[in-house]
Amino acid sequence: MAEEKKVVKKAAPKKAPAKKAVAAKKAVAAKKAPAKAVATKKPAAKPAAKKPVAKKAAPKKNTVSVTLTKSFHGRLPTHRATVTGLGLKRINHTVVLQDTPEVRGMINKVAYLLKVEG
């Protein structure tokens, strides 16, 4: 009752890669041609010496020095994460941080473990 149909797959027609290769060779040749023309030109006159630019002093950013005074082991996991987020690794480890509202919020969260200067 069920008839089997034979499926014959035909190979897809191949695209002609020769055109791409010819186009690529023309592009390479076109790139090389201007390079030769540039090499034959006379070198341009040297520009006048530039005046040294005075470097602007970096604006002073407020910093705060934070020292871990108590161990964060046995504390809440969020408090442990905050201490490591501040860059503190061990007791009496001091880090200098930029005084931003984000850092101040982290310091306030675990202030009972820290000593803050500045």
C-alpha positions in Angstrom: 0.0 0.0 0.0 2.7 2.4 0.9 4.8 3.3 -2.1 8.3 4.3 -1.6 9.5 7.3 -3.6 13.0 7.6 -4.5 14.5 11.0 -4.0 17.3 11.9 -6.3 19.5 14.7 -5.1 21.1 16.8 -7.7 24.3 18.6 -7.1 24.0 22.3 -6.8 25.4 24.2 -9.7 28.9 25.4 -8.9 29.5 29.1 -9.0 32.3 30.3 -11.2 35.2 31.2 -8.8 37.3 32.4 -11.7 35.5 35.8 -11.7 36.2 36.4 -8.1 39.9 35.5 -8.5 40.2 37.9 -11.5 38.5 40.6 -9.5 40.8 40.0 -6.5 43.9 40.2 -8.7 42.6 43.5 -10.2 42.0 44.9 -6.7 45.6 43.9 -5.7 47.0 45.5 -8.8 45.0 48.7 -8.2 46.4 48.9 -4.6 50.0 48.5 -5.8 49.8 51.1 -8.5 49.2 54.2 -6.3 52.0 53.0 -4.0 54.5 53.4 -6.8 53.1 56.8 -7.7 53.6 58.0 -4.1 57.1 56.7 -4.0 58.1 58.8 -7.0 56.8 62.1 -5.5 59.3 64.4 -3.9 59.2 64.5 -0.1 57.1 67.3 1.3 58.8 70.2 3.1 59.1 69.7 6.9 56.5 71.5 8.9 57.5 74.2 11.4 58.5 72.8 14.8 55.4 72.6 17.0 55.4 74.3 20.4 55.4 71.9 23.3 51.9 71.7 24.7 51.7 72.3 28.5 50.1 69.4 30.1 47.1 70.3 32.2 47.3 69.3 35.8 44.9 66.4 36.6 42.0 67.7 38.7 42.4 66.5 42.2 39.7 63.9 43.0 38.6 63.5 46.5 39.8 60.2 48.0 39.0 58.3 51.1 41.2 55.8 52.9 39.5 52.7 54.2 41.0 50.1 56.6 39.4 46.8 57.6 39.6 46.6 61.4 37.5 43.6 62.1 37.1 40.2 60.4 34.3 39.8 57.9 34.1 36.1 58.5 30.8 35.0 60.1 29.1 38.2 58.8 26.2 38.4 56.4 27.0 37.3 52.9 26.1 40.7 51.5 28.4 42.4 54.0 31.2 40.1 53.0 30.6 40.9 49.3 30.7 44.6 50.1 34.0 44.4 51.9 35.6 42.5 49.0 33.9 45.0 46.6 35.8 47.8 48.4 39.0 45.9 47.7 39.8 44.9 51.3 41.3 41.4 51.7 42.5 41.1 55.3 42.5 42.8 58.7 44.5 46.1 58.7 44.5 46.2 54.9 44.1 49.8 53.7 42.8 50.9 50.4 42.5 54.4 48.9 39.2 54.9 47.0 37.6 57.7 45.1 35.0 59.5 47.3 31.8 58.8 45.3 28.3 58.3 46.6 28.5 54.6 45.6 31.6 54.1 47.7 30.2 56.0 50.6 27.1 53.8 50.5 29.3 50.7 50.6 31.2 52.1 53.5 28.0 53.0 55.4 26.8 49.4 55.0 29.8 47.9 56.7 31.0 50.8 58.8 31.1 48.6 61.9 34.1 46.7 60.3 36.0 49.7 59.0 38.1 52.7 59.9 37.6 55.6 57.4 40.0 58.5 57.0 39.7 61.4 54.6 
